[in-house]
Amino acid sequence: SKNPLSQIIHGMAIPAFVIDTDHTVIHWNKACEKMTGIASAAMIGTRDAWKAFYSEKRPVLADLVVEQAPEDGIARYYGNNFSTSDLVDDAYEAHGYFPHLGENGKWLYFTATPLKDASNRVIGAIETFQDITDRKLAEWSLVESEERLRTLINATPDIICFKDGQGRWLEANDADLALFSLADVDYRGKTDAELAAYTDPLCQEAFLGCQRSDDRAFTRKTICREEERIPHRD
């Protein structure tokens, strides 16, 4: 009968492969076949896992985990795109773009976990994959939308800022930052009262007035039109 571990790995809906301490592929499941387009028969018994992901020979993350490579050794291949796993000891997570996978390439999030025997000795590693292409595209779309919004609010001479429900500044346009002398201040996440300490003393009362206006708007849950006198040195 088949090895139960083999049955579990090959039945997983998550793409995965397993290597031993010689870096030989011993399992290459059906989901990994579908993701890479490479049959298990072409991989099992070889040290060619890298061929499914890279154009030139180099270690995959599982290779580095089997070798118990130091983090600077992992960084050599994955730069800042990896981290230790929060779930499993001695495991690492990484992400990257693989242009030859699928019609338009894929962004993958992958985890390599050491396999150990009863004596806690590393006997291999399993690497699993998650397709995060849609999430990446959504993130880029959001960034582009935010950049368009930032360009729009900076193009207007009106004074504009955005705050959260606790009155903390999230974003402000150039006109607002110039008015309150905040161009060089890390204003995000601070309230009006906190920002009053960073600005021209003449503007401090205006900050507190703005905070009172915000409080009234939140209380009324509607648009509030207020006037504030903002003294300035000029």
Secondary structure by P-SEA (a helix, b strand, c coil): cccaaaaaaaaccccbbbbccccccccccaaaaaacccccccccccccccccccccccccaaaaaaacccaaaaaaccccccccccccccccccccccccccccbbbbbbbbbbbbccccccccbbbbbbbaaaaaaaaaaaaaaaaaaaaaaaacccbbbbbccccccccccaaaaaaaccccccccccccccccccccccaaaaaaaaaaaaaaaaaaccbbbbbbbbbccc
